[in-house]
Amino acid sequence: MKKSGLILLLVLWFCSLNTFSQIPDGKQLYNDIVRMDSIYFDAYNHCDIDKQATIFADILEFYHDNSGLETSKTKLLAAIKENICGKVTRVLVPGSIEVYPLPGYGAVEIALHQFRNKAEGDQLSKPDKFVVVRRYQNKKWQITRVISLHVKG
């Protein structure tokens, strides 16, 4: 094999090892993240645990200011099923989403949302901040990190 052919094969092999796809940027990135937020929270509000399981990466960190850190996808989904399904719905605060690219990885979303707890009537909670890190790999977005903050008081 000629030296140039071997170099080409090595380059192709190295590129195949990099499973990260080209991350959209600008308006496309923002639109993708807003769409993913909507898809995830539709599944959350309708207790579609199977859909949520596809959106969360297998390796994740979920930080909650009340319950601490959860790193088990299975335990997180079980907690959502037990504590959220049929009890709580989430509403995004319109216009609050900020999106920041993470070159070579994905994006960070920072926004405000409110919750409606059926046990407390139809009233929305005060707006709470959340941070979501999404990985873009193999042309697919998955949540790898979440920081969920709630107003005390």
C-alpha positions in Angstrom: 0.0 0.0 0.0 1.3 3.4 -0.9 2.1 5.8 1.9 -0.7 8.3 0.9 -3.2 5.4 1.0 -2.1 4.4 4.5 -2.4 8.0 5.7 -5.9 8.3 4.2 -7.0 5.1 5.9 -5.5 6.4 9.2 -7.3 9.7 8.9 -10.6 8.0 8.1 -10.2 5.6 11.0 -9.4 8.5 13.4 -12.4 10.4 12.1 -14.6 7.4 12.7 -13.5 7.4 16.4 -14.9 10.9 16.8 -18.6 10.1 17.3 -19.5 13.8 17.9 -21.4 15.3 15.0 -21.2 18.8 13.8 -23.0 20.9 16.4 -25.5 23.4 14.9 -24.8 27.0 15.8 -26.5 30.4 16.0 -30.2 30.4 15.4 -30.3 26.7 14.5 -28.7 25.8 17.8 -31.2 27.9 19.7 -34.1 26.4 17.8 -32.9 22.9 18.4 -32.6 23.4 22.1 -36.0 25.1 22.4 -37.5 22.2 20.4 -35.7 19.6 22.7 -36.9 21.5 25.8 -40.5 21.2 24.4 -40.1 17.5 23.6 -38.7 16.6 27.0 -41.2 18.5 29.0 -44.1 17.2 26.9 -42.9 13.7 27.9 -42.5 14.9 31.5 -46.0 16.4 31.7 -47.6 13.3 30.1 -45.6 10.8 32.1 -43.9 9.3 29.1 -41.1 7.6 30.9 -39.9 5.6 27.9 -39.5 8.9 25.9 -37.7 10.5 28.8 -35.4 7.5 29.0 -34.3 8.2 25.4 -33.7 11.9 26.1 -31.4 11.3 29.1 -27.9 10.0 28.5 -27.0 6.8 30.2 -24.3 8.7 32.1 -25.9 11.8 33.8 -25.8 14.1 36.7 -29.0 15.6 38.0 -28.5 18.2 40.8 -31.6 19.1 42.7 -31.3 21.8 45.4 -33.8 19.8 47.6 -32.7 16.2 47.1 -29.0 16.5 46.0 -27.2 14.6 43.3 -28.6 11.7 41.4 -26.3 9.9 38.9 -28.5 6.8 38.2 -30.8 7.2 35.2 -32.9 4.3 36.4 -33.4 5.9 39.9 -34.1 9.4 38.4 -36.8 8.0 36.1 -38.3 6.0 39.0 -38.4 9.2 41.1 -40.1 11.1 38.3 -42.6 8.3 37.9 -43.3 8.2 41.7 -43.2 11.9 42.5 -44.2 13.8 39.3 -46.5 11.6 37.2 -50.1 12.8 37.5 -49.1 15.2 40.3 -47.0 18.0 38.8 -46.8 19.7 35.5 -44.2 22.1 34.2 -44.7 25.4 32.3 -41.8 27.2 30.6 -41.6 31.0 31.3 -42.0 32.4 27.8 -38.9 34.1 26.4 -36.6 32.9 29.2 -34.5 30.4 27.4 -30.8 31.2 26.9 -28.6 28.9 24.9 -24.8 28.7 24.9 -22.8 26.4 22.6 -20.2 24.1 24.1 -17.8 23.5 21.2 -17.0 19.9 20.6 -19.8 18.7 23.0 -23.2 20.3 22.7 -25.0 23.2 24.5 -26.1 24.7 27.8 -29.7 25.9 28.3 -30.5 28.3 31.1 -34.1 29.2 31.6 -37.0 29.7 34.0 -40.0 27.5 34.5 -42.9 27.1 36.9 -44.7 24.1 38.3 -48.4 23.4 38.9 -48.8 20.9 41.8 -52.3 19.3 41.6 -52.3 18.9 45.4 -52.0 22.7 45.7 -54.7 23.6 43.2 -54.2 25.2 39.8 -51.8 28.0 40.9 -48.4 28.1 39.3 -45.3 28.2 41.5 -42.9 31.1 41.5 -40.5 30.9 38.5 -37.5 28.7 39.2 -34.2 28.6 37.3 -32.8 25.5 35.7 -29.6 24.6 33.7 -29.5 21.7 31.3 -26.3 20.5 29.5 -27.1 18.6 26.3 -24.6 16.5 24.4 -24.9 16.4 20.6 -23.6 13.0 19.4 -24.3 11.0 16.3 -26.8 13.7 15.3 -28.8 13.2 18.5 -29.3 15.5 21.5 -29.2 13.9 25.0 -29.3 15.5 28.4 -26.2 14.8 30.4 -26.4 17.3 33.3 -29.2 19.1 35.0 -29.2 21.7 37.8 -32.7 22.3 39.2 -33.2 25.2 41.5 -36.3 26.1 43.5 -37.3 29.2 45.3 -37.5 28.8 49.0 -40.2 30.3 51.0 
